[in-house]
């Protein structure tokens, strides 16, 4: 039976007991993980290249499945930003395939000697990178995560269990079939990448239980409610990916033209991504020259602005901002805007309302920039560039599983290096401990 047909048979078997189905997924993932962990670099890279080719070859099937997902999503009244995250076209699908191929070009993270030293007794110690094992990724409407997560897990010697939202189930099923085809073409087990074969939400609970010890880490990619549930219920470690309430702070010494370009890109390039700016902060020292041009540029570009009194005074199209607005990830053509009395106030605002994801300062003042980069406690802090660079591909990681906003093990874009653990190798010459 081919990996494609296996996926389809299971995917349509909605009557199957979810618990037993998921336990089987876990067992097969663990068996596949052991084989992938021991596979040579060349074999994993060959699989990645075969996956990219399979994605290109299956483009018609994938786009047809996505078209049906979009029809259902629009009928269900999904927001425009949600539809944007769900939608695929030939250009986006080609980019997904290219990203998978690019992962093959990354250095192999496995077997790297992270540190080594020799003790006075002659024992030589090495700390060496190893796979985490089986990684479960729970995500919502982005079908590209199926390919990104599968590719990164394979490159780092892990097996992946991928649970997509019901809105992108058809698209993700077709993408997963291509990924499994690439694994088999390189002689690796197709079960190293498994899409959870049901829309039933009970499958999430089974994943969070750890599948009888077969899952090593869970990565949630979605809204606050999903992440909160994962953090509350998971019995295995979690790479937390909270919402992206990202800020652009325009300092007193900001170049206005640069600030305008950065702000419009950070907010409007793609409003539905987690690196999209949701709040504009402007230093009162430059408000007389900078505030109106920035606010009007946003409004004229079709972005709704919710502001404090100073921002409302700029244009009648600005609506009042509530306290809730400062803490909101809109993922839409809406931004909150506020005038602050300097750098300290900007940092305090970000600390109070931000999500520790990505925050940027626009300034020619290197001292102010250095303070912002040091004192803003976010996974990614940026000087004079758009927050939309919060992306593993832009970091040179090939792709990402998500942006980790916690502080344990991984932070920022989670790429192949962050999907590794380590073990110690100890070399002796007959030493015994007294």
Secondary structure, 3 states (H helix, E strand, C coil): CCHHHHHHHHHHCCCCCHHHHHHHHHHHHHHHHHHHHCCCHHHHHHHHHHHHHHHHHCHHHHHHHHHHHHHHHHHCCCCHHHHHHHCCCHHHHHHHHHHHHHHHHCCCCCCCEEEEEECCCCCEEEEEEEECCEEEEEECCCCHHHHHHHHHHHHCCCEEEEECCHHHHHHHHHHHHHHHHHHHHCCCCHHHEEECCCCCCHHHHHHHCCCCCCCCEEEEECCHHHHHHHHHHCCCEEECCCCCCEEEEECCCCCHHHHHHHHHHHHHCCCCCCCCEEEEEEEHHHHHHHHHHHHHHHHHCCCEEEECHHHHCCCCCCEECCCCHHHCCCCCCEEEEEEECCHHHHHHHHHHHCCCCEEEEECCCHHHHHHHHHHCCCCEEEECCCHHHCCCCCCCCCCCCCEECCCCCCCEECCCHHHEEEEEEEECCCCCCC
